[in-house]
Amino acid sequence: MSVKDTQQPRVAMVAGETSGDLLAGLLLDGLQRQWPQVQALGIGGPHMQQRGFEALWPSERLAVHGYSFEVLMRLWDILSIRRQLRARLLQDRPDVFVGIDAPDFNLGLEQDLRAAGIKTVHFVCPSIWAWRAERVHKIRAAADHVLCLFPFEPDLLAQHGIAATYVGHPLAQVIPMEPDRAAARARLGLVQEHPVLALLPGSRRAEVQYIAKPFMQAAALLRQQWPDLQVVLPAVPALHDRLVALSQELGVAAWLKIVRGQSHDVLAACDCTLIASGTATLEAALFKRPMVISYNMHPWSYRLMQRKQLQPWVGLPNILCYDFVVPELLQDQASPQALAHAVAQWLDDSAHARAKVQVVEQRFAALHRSLHKDTTTLSAHAIQKVLSA
């Protein structure tokens, strides 16, 4: 079935984790405005399903933690899903396949589908400018077109013969330039006058073990210094019960507020955040919030990632600002004591600390303006051009 015959394309999509599900949901908004009867199926999460997406598997099945060790433990299941999806798409061919991030899963699938004559689009340029530069060759073989979130990426890809369009970052549209802190605190039932710390340890299962525990322990240390500190953790639904159990095990459940989802409300409400490296750090920057970026994983995975790293930063806000605007504490540096000390620098009410917060807010406001585009429309138009080619 051809899009030229129906004018209503059949789109296959894969989003591999929470951040990809959010981006894909926004992309579906643009596709549905372009083609009201568009059909979309593949692998996705709740944001996609709310828009009528047919999820053959949930995004959570692809979510892994780390670079190698943890992936190997889940490799059989992930490869089985990819084989089954590939077979289905080759038999019941979509007009276009859109891979949403998840390059380890999507690029290989895209390469096979493209070789079979199916048009392919990759949404979110793999960060070849930060690490694993050799991946550019796989992108060139896999994608007819790449939708880029950051303005410098299309020129970089063009140097390697890869067609690409800068579409801005959809989160820059969703998140207001001036978040309403008071309203967010009211929605979460927080005391307006007391300081708020947001804990965002990630959305993958293994991150509970490696990241959530030291985050909660750091918050406990901070509460000794600020007894009225309100600590909120937005949990993805699949991890909510595990995080509650961990909070009880650590003896912090009495004061740690764990909410289902609502990460944007939590970021809008907080004074600062202790946050795992990933897309959520960009969300925190768009909310203009000071943060301490951290990450911890299996030692084997960390050593492999270090060897591939091309820049001194790992957090997206620092990478995009070309500066250590906010601190990063990784792996062995990320002890509860070190994390608490770094967060305390933002919570301090001294004139020096307030001046540092103001600088961060100004830097992040400038970043927000640079990323603000009509992403959904630009993405849909780029996909339309691919379909028409």
C-alpha positions as CSV (number, residue, x, y, z in Angstrom):
1,M,0.0,0.0,0.0
2,S,1.6,3.3,-1.1
3,V,1.2,6.6,0.6
4,K,0.9,8.2,-2.9
5,D,-2.3,6.1,-3.4
6,T,-3.9,6.7,0.0
7,Q,-2.4,10.0,1.2
8,Q,-2.6,8.5,4.6
9,P,0.7,6.8,5.3
10,R,1.4,3.7,7.4
11,V,4.2,4.5,9.8
12,A,6.2,2.0,11.8
13,M,8.0,3.4,14.8
14,V,10.3,2.3,17.6
15,A,10.9,4.2,20.8
16,G,13.1,2.4,23.3
17,E,12.6,4.2,26.6
18,T,10.7,6.9,28.5
19,S,12.4,9.9,26.8
20,G,11.9,8.3,23.3
21,D,8.3,7.7,24.1
22,L,7.8,11.4,24.9
23,L,9.5,12.5,21.7
24,A,7.6,10.0,19.6
25,G,4.3,11.2,21.1
26,L,5.1,14.7,20.1
27,L,6.1,13.5,16.6
28,L,2.8,11.7,16.3
29,D,1.0,15.0,17.0
30,G,2.6,16.5,13.9
31,L,2.0,13.4,11.8
32,Q,-1.7,13.4,12.8
33,R,-2.1,17.1,11.9
34,Q,-0.5,16.3,8.5
35,W,-2.4,13.1,8.0
36,P,-5.4,12.8,10.3
37,Q,-5.9,9.1,9.5
38,V,-2.2,8.1,9.8
39,Q,-1.7,4.5,11.0
40,A,1.2,3.9,13.4
41,L,2.5,0.8,15.0
42,G,5.7,-0.8,16.4
43,I,7.3,-0.4,19.9
44,G,6.1,2.4,22.1
45,G,5.0,3.6,25.5
46,P,2.1,5.4,27.0
47,H,2.6,8.8,25.3
48,M,2.4,7.1,21.9
49,Q,-0.5,4.8,22.9
50,Q,-2.5,7.8,24.0
51,R,-2.3,9.0,20.4
52,G,-3.7,5.7,19.0
53,F,-0.3,4.1,18.4
54,E,-0.5,0.2,18.2
55,A,2.3,-1.0,20.5
56,L,3.3,-4.5,19.5
57,W,5.7,-4.4,22.5
58,P,6.0,-1.8,25.2
59,S,9.1,0.5,25.2
60,E,10.1,-0.8,28.6
61,R,11.2,-4.1,27.0
62,L,14.1,-2.3,25.3
63,A,15.2,-0.1,28.2
64,V,18.7,-1.2,29.4
65,H,21.2,0.4,31.7
66,G,24.8,0.9,30.7
67,Y,26.9,0.2,27.6
68,S,27.8,-3.5,27.5
69,F,27.4,-5.7,30.6
70,E,23.7,-5.1,31.3
71,V,22.9,-5.2,27.6
72,L,24.4,-8.7,27.4
73,M,22.2,-10.0,30.1
74,R,19.1,-8.8,28.1
75,L,20.5,-9.4,24.7
76,W,18.5,-12.5,23.8
77,D,15.2,-10.9,24.5
78,I,16.0,-7.7,22.7
79,L,17.3,-9.5,19.6
80,S,14.3,-11.7,19.5
81,I,12.0,-8.7,19.6
82,R,14.0,-7.1,16.7
83,R,13.8,-10.3,14.6
84,Q,10.1,-10.6,15.1
85,L,9.5,-6.9,14.3
86,R,11.8,-7.0,11.2
87,A,9.9,-10.0,9.9
88,R,6.5,-8.4,10.4
89,L,7.6,-5.1,8.7
90,L,9.1,-6.9,5.8
91,Q,5.9,-8.8,5.3
92,D,3.4,-6.0,5.9
93,R,5.5,-3.1,4.7
94,P,5.0,0.4,6.1
95,D,5.5,3.5,4.0
96,V,8.2,4.7,6.3
97,F,10.0,3.5,9.4
98,V,10.9,6.1,12.1
99,G,13.4,5.0,14.7
100,I,13.2,7.2,17.8
101,D,16.7,7.4,19.3
102,A,17.6,3.9,20.7
103,P,20.4,3.7,18.1
104,D,21.7,0.3,19.2
105,F,18.3,-1.2,18.4
106,N,17.1,1.0,15.6
107,L,20.1,1.6,13.3
108,G,20.5,-2.1,12.6
109,L,16.8,-2.5,12.0
110,E,16.7,0.6,9.8
111,Q,19.6,-0.7,7.7
112,D,17.8,-4.0,7.0
113,L,14.5,-2.2,6.1
114,R,16.2,0.4,3.9
115,A,18.0,-2.4,2.0
116,A,14.6,-3.9,1.4
117,G,13.4,-0.6,-0.1
118,I,11.5,0.8,2.9
119,K,12.1,4.5,3.5
120,T,13.8,5.1,6.9
121,V,14.0,8.2,9.2
122,H,16.0,8.4,12.4
123,F,14.8,10.9,14.9
124,V,17.5,12.1,17.3
125,C,21.0,12.1,15.8
126,P,23.2,9.7,17.7
127,S,25.7,11.8,19.7
128,I,28.7,11.1,17.4
129,W,30.0,14.5,18.4
130,A,30.3,13.3,22.0
131,W,31.3,9.6,21.7
132,R,31.4,6.7,19.3
133,A,32.2,8.8,16.3
134,E,32.6,5.7,14.2
135,R,28.8,5.2,14.3
136,V,28.4,7.8,11.5
137,H,29.1,5.1,9.0
138,K,26.2,3.0,10.3
139,I,23.9,6.1,10.3
140,R,24.7,6.7,6.6
141,A,23.8,3.1,5.7
142,A,20.7,3.1,7.9
143,A,18.8,6.3,7.4
144,D,17.4,8.1,4.4
145,H,17.0,11.2,6.6
146,V,17.9,12.2,10.2
147,L,15.8,14.6,12.3
148,C,18.2,16.5,14.5
149,L,17.5,18.1,17.8
150,F,20.5,20.4,18.0
151,P,21.4,23.1,15.4
152,F,25.0,22.0,14.7
153,E,24.1,18.4,13.8
154,P,22.9,18.7,10.1
155,D,26.2,20.3,9.0
156,L,28.1,17.6,10.8
157,L,26.1,14.9,9.1
158,A,26.3,16.6,5.7
159,Q,30.1,16.2,5.9
160,H,29.5,12.4,5.8
161,G,26.8,12.5,3.0
162,I,23.8,12.1,5.3
163,A,20.6,14.1,4.7
164,A,19.3,15.8,7.8
165,T,17.0,18.5,9.1
166,Y,17.3,20.6,12.3
167,V,13.8,20.4,13.9
168,G,14.6,21.9,17.3
169,H,14.0,20.1,20.5
170,P,10.3,19.4,21.1
171,L,10.8,19.8,24.9
172,A,11.7,23.4,24.3
173,Q,8.1,23.9,23.0
174,V,6.4,22.0,25.8
175,I,8.3,23.6,28.7
176,P,7.4,27.2,29.2
177,M,10.2,29.9,29.2
178,E,9.0,31.0,32.7
179,P,7.8,27.9,34.6
180,D,5.3,28.6,37.4
181,R,6.9,27.3,40.5
182,A,4.1,28.1,42.9
183,A,1.5,26.4,40.7
184,A,3.6,23.3,40.4
185,R,4.1,23.2,44.2
186,A,0.4,23.5,44.7
187,R,-0.4,20.6,42.4
188,L,2.1,18.4,44.2
189,G,0.9,19.5,47.7
190,L,4.2,21.0,48.7
191,V,4.7,23.9,51.2
192,Q,5.4,27.0,49.2
193,E,7.9,28.5,51.6
194,H,10.1,25.5,52.1
195,P,12.9,24.5,49.8
196,V,12.4,21.6,47.3
197,L,14.9,19.1,46.0
198,A,13.9,16.9,43.0
199,L,15.5,13.4,42.7
200,L,15.5,12.0,39.2
201,P,17.5,8.8,39.2
202,G,16.4,7.6,35.8
203,S,13.7,5.4,34.2
204,R,15.5,2.1,33.8
205,R,15.3,-0.8,36.2
206,A,19.0,-1.1,37.0
207,E,19.2,2.6,37.8
208,V,17.3,1.9,41.0
209,Q,20.3,-0.1,42.2
210,Y,23.1,2.0,40.9
211,I,21.7,5.6,41.2
212,A,18.5,5.8,43.2
213,K,20.0,4.4,46.4
214,P,22.9,7.0,46.7
215,F,20.5,9.8,45.7
216,M,18.1,8.9,48.5
217,Q,21.1,8.7,50.9
218,A,22.4,12.1,49.8
219,A,18.9,13.6,50.4
220,A,18.9,12.1,53.9
221,L,22.2,13.9,54.6
222,L,20.8,17.2,53.2
223,R,17.8,16.9,55.5
224,Q,20.1,16.9,58.5
225,Q,21.2,20.4,57.4
226,W,17.8,21.6,56.1
227,P,15.1,19.8,58.2
228,D,12.3,21.5,56.2
229,L,13.7,20.4,52.9
230,Q,11.0,18.8,50.8
231,V,12.3,15.9,48.6
232,V,10.3,14.7,45.6
233,L,11.0,11.8,43.3
234,P,8.9,11.4,40.1
235,A,8.8,7.6,39.3
236,V,7.9,6.0,36.0
237,P,5.0,3.7,36.7
238,A,7.0,0.5,36.1
239,L,9.5,1.5,38.8
240,H,7.2,3.1,41.4
241,D,6.8,0.1,43.7
242,R,10.5,-0.7,43.6
243,L,11.4,2.9,44.6
244,V,8.9,2.9,47.4
245,A,10.4,-0.4,48.7
246,L,13.9,1.1,48.5
247,S,12.8,4.2,50.4
248,Q,11.4,2.0,53.1
249,E,14.6,-0.1,53.2
250,L,16.7,3.1,53.6
251,G,14.4,4.6,56.2
252,V,13.5,7.7,54.2
253,A,9.9,6.9,53.3
254,A,8.5,9.1,56.0
255,W,9.7,12.3,54.2
256,L,10.5,11.3,50.6
257,K,7.5,12.0,48.4
258,I,7.4,9.5,45.5
259,V,4.9,10.5,42.8
260,R,3.8,8.6,39.7
261,G,5.1,10.5,36.7
262,Q,4.7,14.2,36.9
263,S,8.4,14.8,36.3
264,H,7.7,18.2,34.7
265,D,5.7,19.4,37.7
266,V,8.5,18.2,40.0
267,L,11.1,20.1,38.0
268,A,9.0,23.2,37.9
269,A,8.5,23.0,41.6
270,C,12.0,22.4,42.8
271,D,14.8,24.7,43.8
272,C,17.4,22.3,42.4
273,T,17.6,18.7,41.3
274,L,19.9,15.8,41.8
275,I,19.6,14.1,38.4
276,A,20.9,11.1,36.4
277,S,22.7,12.0,33.1
278,G,20.3,11.7,30.2
279,T,17.5,13.5,28.5
280,A,16.1,14.6,31.9
281,T,19.0,16.9,32.4
282,L,18.0,18.8,29.3
283,E,14.4,19.0,30.7
284,A,15.8,20.4,34.0
285,A,17.9,23.0,32.0
286,L,14.8,24.1,30.1
287,F,13.0,24.5,33.5
288,K,16.1,26.8,34.3
289,R,16.9,24.7,37.4
290,P,20.3,24.3,39.0
291,M,21.3,20.7,39.1
292,V,24.0,18.2,40.0
293,I,24.4,15.6,37.3
294,S,25.4,12.1,38.3
295,Y,25.6,8.6,36.9
296,N,26.7,5.2,38.1
297,M,26.7,1.9,36.3
298,H,28.5,-1.5,36.3
299,P,32.3,-0.8,36.3
300,W,32.8,-2.8,33.1
301,S,30.3,-0.6,31.3
302,Y,31.8,2.6,32.6
303,R,35.3,1.7,31.5
304,L,34.0,0.9,28.0
305,M,32.1,4.2,27.8
306,Q,35.1,6.2,29.0
307,R,37.2,4.9,26.1
308,K,34.6,6.1,23.6
309,Q,34.0,9.6,25.1
310,L,35.1,12.5,23.0
311,Q,34.2,15.5,25.2
312,P,34.9,16.4,28.8
313,W,31.2,16.6,29.7
314,V,28.5,13.9,29.9
315,G,25.5,16.1,30.8
316,L,23.6,17.5,27.9
317,P,23.3,21.0,29.4
318,N,27.1,21.2,29.8
319,I,27.7,19.7,26.3
320,L,25.4,22.3,24.7
321,C,26.8,25.2,26.7
322,Y,30.4,24.0,26.1
323,D,31.1,24.5,29.7
324,F,30.7,23.0,33.2
325,V,27.7,25.1,33.9
326,V,26.6,22.6,36.6
327,P,28.7,19.9,38.4
328,E,29.0,16.3,37.2
329,L,29.8,13.6,39.7
330,L,30.2,10.2,38.0
331,Q,30.8,6.6,39.1
332,D,33.2,6.6,42.1
333,Q,32.8,10.3,42.6
334,A,29.1,9.9,43.2
335,S,29.1,9.0,46.9
336,P,26.1,10.1,48.9
337,Q,28.4,12.5,50.8
338,A,29.8,14.1,47.6
339,L,26.4,14.4,46.1
340,A,25.0,16.0,49.2
341,H,27.9,18.5,49.3
342,A,27.4,19.5,45.7
343,V,23.6,20.0,46.1
344,A,24.2,22.0,49.2
345,Q,26.0,24.6,47.1
346,W,22.8,25.3,45.3
347,L,20.6,25.3,48.3
348,D,22.8,27.7,50.2
349,D,21.0,31.1,50.7
350,S,24.2,33.2,50.6
351,A,24.6,36.1,48.2
352,H,27.3,34.1,46.3
353,A,25.1,31.1,45.9
354,R,22.2,33.2,44.7
355,A,24.4,34.9,42.1
356,K,25.6,31.5,40.8
357,V,21.9,30.4,40.5
358,Q,21.1,33.5,38.5
359,V,24.0,32.8,36.1
360,V,22.8,29.3,35.6
361,E,19.2,30.5,34.9
362,Q,20.5,33.0,32.3
363,R,22.6,30.4,30.5
364,F,19.7,27.9,30.4
365,A,17.3,30.6,29.2
366,A,19.6,31.3,26.3
367,L,19.8,27.6,25.6
368,H,16.0,27.3,25.6
369,R,15.7,30.1,23.0
370,S,18.1,28.4,20.7
371,L,16.2,25.1,20.8
372,H,12.7,26.5,20.5
373,K,11.3,25.5,17.0
374,D,8.0,24.1,15.8
375,T,9.4,20.6,16.0
376,T,6.3,18.7,15.4
377,T,5.5,20.5,12.1
378,L,9.1,20.6,10.9
379,S,9.4,16.8,11.6
380,A,6.2,16.0,9.8
381,H,7.2,18.1,6.8
382,A,10.6,16.4,6.6
383,I,9.0,12.9,6.7
384,Q,6.5,14.0,4.0
385,K,9.5,15.0,1.8
386,V,11.1,11.5,2.4
387,L,7.8,9.9,1.4
388,S,7.5,12.0,-1.7
389,A,11.1,11.4,-2.9
